[in-house]
Amino acid sequence: MQQRRALAAQRPALLHAALISLFLSVSVLTGSIFVEQVNDRVMLHKQVVTLVILFLVLVVQLVIAGILAKLRDAILERVGLQLDAALRPALFGIRVRSAIGARIPHAREGLDDLDTLRGFIGGSGVAAFYDALPIPIYLAVCFAMHSTLGLFATAAVVVVGLLGIGQTALRFRLSAVPTGLTAKGVVLADTYKNIEAVQALGMRGSFRARWLAAHTQDLEAKALIEDRLALVSSLTRFLTSILAGLCMGLGAYLAIRGEISPGNVIGVMLIANKLLQPISQVVTEWPSLLRARQSYGRLQALFRAAESVGPRMALPRP
């Protein structure tokens, strides 16, 4: 199928972008190592030369990380554009065939679905999921510092992930609310269809009351879900900040007991912030992923239907 071939052609580029994302995680670890070494070596032994060397290494690594981040964004954007260039002519042809009489379902939505898929790949959607790839690396570093830190960081990831799942479920319910708007549509359709009878029988006020009742019910249901979604979102942000602070507090406690070095405390704080941030980004981009997945499924069905229809028979010239 043409769609699968087009995606298969972009797999090397997507793999390169994933590898770049994994390397970008080193920038966070480099910052953590820099702070740890400054506290444990430079400040303790007053080694200025070591400080200069560590600073230069940090600057070089951050410059490389910035270049790679820009390169990853360019790769993902180029993948989206190449996928668009590979599929849009075929989708345009399917749309034309449908317009001149070929029975191809959902031919009109094909171009919009391609725009959705391209926007997800070339935008912040795929990048958010790539940023979550280094999470196991961060957890491994926490376990390497201390097993208690690793267990607490893992629990924090699970808690934020569960809150994200709840937030996503509420978004689904919110997106399902507009289906209730069909009740208002039915009332309006009945009114327009029988407008003469409604006017003659003096039922315009009754139909208006029915429409307003359906409209009010829809707004109340939507407002209730939006309030719950705002509550869960605020709770997620609050707990994310609290958990990051607790990670640092736990690190400070372990440092007081002499189980880790004082420099590890700052490193734990940096890693904890970077550990929980990608989860929030994934939760934010999850609806975009589902829309892109639905668009991909519809495109598959569209190409399959277009292949089953086949070309129209050419008639002889009169």
C-alpha positions as CSV (number, residue, x, y, z in Angstrom):
1,M,0.0,0.0,0.0
2,Q,1.3,3.4,-0.9
3,Q,0.8,4.9,2.6
4,R,2.8,2.2,4.2
5,R,5.6,2.5,1.6
6,A,5.7,6.3,2.3
7,L,6.0,5.8,6.0
8,A,8.6,3.0,5.6
9,A,10.7,5.4,3.6
10,Q,10.8,7.8,6.6
11,R,11.7,5.2,9.2
12,P,15.5,5.9,9.1
13,A,14.9,9.6,9.6
14,L,12.5,8.9,12.5
15,L,15.1,6.5,14.0
16,H,17.8,9.2,13.8
17,A,15.5,11.6,15.5
18,A,15.0,9.1,18.3
19,L,18.7,8.6,18.7
20,I,19.2,12.3,18.9
21,S,16.6,12.5,21.6
22,L,18.4,9.9,23.6
23,F,21.7,11.9,23.3
24,L,19.9,15.1,24.4
25,S,19.3,13.4,27.7
26,V,23.0,13.5,28.2
27,S,22.8,17.3,28.5
28,V,20.7,17.0,31.6
29,L,23.2,14.5,33.1
30,T,26.1,16.7,32.1
31,G,24.5,19.6,34.0
32,S,24.0,17.3,37.0
33,I,27.6,16.0,36.9
34,F,28.9,19.6,36.6
35,V,27.0,20.7,39.7
36,E,28.1,17.6,41.6
37,Q,31.7,18.0,40.7
38,V,31.7,21.7,41.6
39,N,30.3,21.0,45.0
40,D,32.3,17.8,45.7
41,R,35.7,18.7,44.2
42,V,36.0,22.4,43.3
43,M,34.5,23.9,46.4
44,L,36.1,21.3,48.7
45,H,39.7,21.4,47.3
46,K,39.5,25.0,45.7
47,Q,40.7,23.7,42.3
48,V,40.2,26.6,39.9
49,V,41.6,24.8,37.0
50,T,39.2,21.9,37.5
51,L,36.3,24.5,37.6
52,V,37.4,26.0,34.3
53,I,37.7,22.6,32.6
54,L,34.3,21.5,33.9
55,F,32.8,24.8,32.7
56,L,34.3,24.5,29.2
57,V,33.0,20.9,28.9
58,L,29.6,22.0,30.0
59,V,29.5,24.8,27.5
60,V,30.6,22.6,24.6
61,Q,28.1,20.0,25.5
62,L,25.2,22.5,25.7
63,V,26.1,24.0,22.4
64,I,26.1,20.5,20.8
65,A,22.8,19.7,22.5
66,G,21.3,22.9,21.1
67,I,22.4,22.1,17.6
68,L,21.1,18.6,17.9
69,A,17.7,19.8,19.2
70,K,17.4,22.1,16.2
71,L,18.5,19.2,13.9
72,R,15.9,16.9,15.4
73,D,13.1,19.4,14.9
74,A,14.2,19.9,11.3
75,I,14.3,16.2,10.7
76,L,10.7,15.7,12.0
77,E,9.5,18.7,10.0
78,R,11.2,17.3,6.8
79,V,9.6,13.9,7.5
80,G,6.2,15.5,7.6
81,L,6.8,17.4,4.4
82,Q,8.1,14.4,2.5
83,L,5.2,12.3,3.7
84,D,2.9,15.0,2.4
85,A,4.6,15.2,-0.9
86,A,4.4,11.4,-1.3
87,L,0.7,11.0,-0.5
88,R,-1.0,14.3,-1.5
89,P,-1.0,13.7,-5.3
90,A,-2.6,10.3,-4.8
91,L,-5.2,11.7,-2.4
92,F,-5.9,14.5,-4.8
93,G,-6.5,11.9,-7.5
94,I,-8.8,9.9,-5.3
95,R,-10.7,13.1,-4.5
96,V,-11.1,13.9,-8.2
97,R,-12.3,10.3,-8.9
98,S,-14.8,10.6,-6.2
99,A,-16.1,13.9,-7.5
100,I,-16.7,12.5,-11.0
101,G,-18.7,9.5,-9.8
102,A,-16.4,6.9,-8.2
103,R,-17.9,5.5,-5.0
104,I,-15.0,6.0,-2.6
105,P,-16.1,6.7,1.0
106,H,-14.5,9.5,3.0
107,A,-12.6,10.8,-0.1
108,R,-13.2,14.4,0.9
109,E,-11.6,13.9,4.4
110,G,-8.4,12.4,3.0
111,L,-6.5,15.6,2.5
112,D,-7.5,16.9,5.9
113,D,-6.4,13.6,7.5
114,L,-3.0,14.0,5.8
115,D,-2.7,17.5,7.2
116,T,-3.4,16.1,10.7
117,L,-0.8,13.4,10.3
118,R,1.8,15.8,8.9
119,G,1.1,18.3,11.7
120,F,1.6,15.6,14.4
121,I,4.9,14.4,12.9
122,G,6.4,17.7,12.1
123,G,5.0,19.6,15.1
124,S,5.4,19.0,18.8
125,G,3.6,15.7,18.9
126,V,6.3,13.2,18.1
127,A,8.9,15.4,19.8
128,A,7.0,15.1,23.1
129,F,7.1,11.3,22.9
130,Y,10.8,11.3,21.9
131,D,11.5,13.5,25.0
132,A,10.0,10.7,27.2
133,L,12.4,8.1,25.8
134,P,15.3,9.0,28.3
135,I,13.0,8.4,31.3
136,P,14.5,4.9,32.0
137,I,18.0,6.5,31.8
138,Y,17.1,9.1,34.4
139,L,15.6,6.4,36.7
140,A,18.8,4.3,36.3
141,V,20.9,7.3,37.3
142,C,18.7,7.8,40.4
143,F,19.1,4.1,41.3
144,A,22.8,4.5,40.8
145,M,22.9,7.3,43.3
146,H,20.8,5.5,45.9
147,S,18.2,2.7,45.7
148,T,15.8,4.8,47.8
149,L,16.0,7.7,45.4
150,G,15.4,5.3,42.5
151,L,12.3,3.8,44.1
152,F,10.9,7.3,45.0
153,A,11.5,8.6,41.5
154,T,9.8,5.5,40.0
155,A,6.8,6.1,42.3
156,A,6.7,9.8,41.3
157,V,6.6,8.8,37.6
158,V,3.8,6.3,38.3
159,V,1.8,8.9,40.2
160,V,2.2,11.6,37.5
161,G,1.4,9.0,34.8
162,L,-1.9,8.0,36.6
163,L,-2.9,11.6,36.9
164,G,-2.2,12.0,33.2
165,I,-4.4,9.0,32.4
166,G,-7.2,10.6,34.4
167,Q,-6.7,13.9,32.7
168,T,-6.8,12.2,29.3
169,A,-10.0,10.3,30.2
170,L,-11.7,13.6,31.2
171,R,-10.6,15.0,27.8
172,F,-12.3,12.1,26.1
173,R,-15.5,12.8,28.0
174,L,-15.3,16.5,27.1
175,S,-14.8,15.6,23.4
176,A,-17.9,13.4,23.6
177,V,-20.1,16.2,24.9
178,P,-20.5,17.8,21.5
179,T,-22.3,14.7,20.4
180,G,-25.1,15.9,22.7
181,L,-25.4,19.0,20.5
182,T,-27.2,16.8,18.0
183,A,-30.2,17.1,20.2
184,K,-30.2,20.8,19.5
185,G,-29.6,20.1,15.8
186,V,-32.6,17.8,15.7
187,V,-34.8,20.4,17.2
188,L,-33.6,23.0,14.7
189,A,-33.9,20.6,11.8
190,D,-37.5,19.8,12.8
191,T,-38.2,23.5,13.1
192,Y,-36.8,24.3,9.7
193,K,-38.4,21.3,8.0
194,N,-41.9,22.1,9.4
195,I,-41.5,25.9,9.6
196,E,-44.8,26.6,8.0
197,A,-46.7,24.3,10.3
198,V,-44.8,25.6,13.4
199,Q,-45.6,29.2,12.4
200,A,-49.3,28.4,11.6
201,L,-49.9,26.5,14.9
202,G,-48.1,29.1,17.0
203,M,-45.5,26.5,18.2
204,R,-42.4,28.6,17.6
205,G,-42.1,29.4,21.3
206,S,-42.4,25.7,22.2
207,F,-39.7,24.7,19.8
208,R,-37.5,27.6,21.1
209,A,-38.0,26.4,24.6
210,R,-37.0,22.8,23.6
211,W,-33.9,24.1,21.9
212,L,-32.8,26.3,24.8
213,A,-33.4,23.4,27.2
214,A,-31.1,21.1,25.1
215,H,-28.6,23.9,24.8
216,T,-28.5,24.5,28.5
217,Q,-28.1,20.8,29.3
218,D,-25.2,20.6,26.9
219,L,-23.5,23.6,28.4
220,E,-23.9,22.4,32.0
221,A,-22.5,18.9,31.1
222,K,-19.6,20.5,29.3
223,A,-18.9,23.0,32.2
224,L,-18.9,20.2,34.7
225,I,-16.3,18.2,32.8
226,E,-14.2,21.3,32.2
227,D,-14.2,22.1,35.9
228,R,-13.1,18.5,36.7
229,L,-10.4,18.7,34.0
230,A,-9.1,22.0,35.3
231,L,-9.0,20.5,38.8
232,V,-7.0,17.5,37.6
233,S,-4.7,19.7,35.6
234,S,-4.0,21.9,38.6
235,L,-3.5,18.8,40.8
236,T,-1.1,17.4,38.3
237,R,1.0,20.5,38.1
238,F,1.0,20.8,41.9
239,L,2.0,17.2,42.5
240,T,4.7,17.5,39.9
241,S,6.3,20.4,41.7
242,I,5.8,18.7,45.1
243,L,7.3,15.4,43.9
244,A,10.3,17.2,42.5
245,G,10.8,19.0,45.7
246,L,10.4,15.8,47.7
247,C,13.1,14.2,45.5
248,M,15.5,17.0,46.5
249,G,14.4,16.8,50.1
250,L,15.0,13.0,50.1
251,G,18.4,13.6,48.6
252,A,19.3,16.2,51.2
253,Y,18.2,13.7,54.0
254,L,20.4,11.0,52.5
255,A,23.3,13.5,52.2
256,I,22.9,14.4,55.9
257,R,23.1,10.8,56.8
258,G,26.3,10.6,54.6
259,E,24.8,8.1,52.2
260,I,25.3,10.3,49.1
261,S,27.5,13.4,48.5
262,P,26.1,17.0,48.9
263,G,26.6,17.5,45.1
264,N,24.2,14.7,44.4
265,V,21.4,16.7,46.0
266,I,21.5,19.3,43.3
267,G,21.9,16.6,40.7
268,V,18.8,14.9,42.0
269,M,16.8,18.1,41.7
270,L,17.9,18.6,38.1
271,I,17.1,15.0,37.1
272,A,13.8,15.0,39.0
273,N,12.6,18.1,37.0
274,K,13.6,16.6,33.7
275,L,12.2,13.2,34.7
276,L,8.6,14.5,35.3
277,Q,8.4,17.2,32.7
278,P,8.2,14.8,29.7
279,I,5.2,13.0,31.2
280,S,3.2,16.2,31.4
281,Q,4.2,16.9,27.7
282,V,3.0,13.4,26.7
283,V,-0.3,14.0,28.5
284,T,-0.7,17.3,26.7
285,E,0.0,15.8,23.3
286,W,-2.0,12.5,23.8
287,P,-5.2,13.8,22.1
288,S,-3.0,14.8,19.1
289,L,-1.6,11.3,19.0
290,L,-5.1,9.8,19.0
291,R,-6.3,12.2,16.3
292,A,-3.2,11.3,14.2
293,R,-3.9,7.6,14.7
294,Q,-7.5,8.0,13.6
295,S,-6.4,10.0,10.6
296,Y,-3.9,7.2,9.7
297,G,-6.6,4.6,10.0
298,R,-8.9,6.5,7.8
299,L,-6.2,7.0,5.2
300,Q,-5.5,3.3,5.2
301,A,-9.2,2.6,4.6
302,L,-9.3,5.3,1.9
303,F,-6.4,3.9,0.0
304,R,-7.8,0.4,0.3
305,A,-11.2,1.5,-0.9
306,A,-9.6,3.4,-3.8
307,E,-7.7,0.3,-4.9
308,S,-10.8,-1.9,-4.7
309,V,-12.7,0.5,-7.0
310,G,-10.1,0.5,-9.7
311,P,-10.0,2.8,-12.8
312,R,-13.2,3.6,-14.7
313,M,-13.8,2.0,-18.0
314,A,-13.0,4.2,-21.0
315,L,-15.8,4.5,-23.5
316,P,-15.2,4.8,-27.3
317,R,-15.4,8.3,-28.7
318,P,-18.8,8.9,-30.5
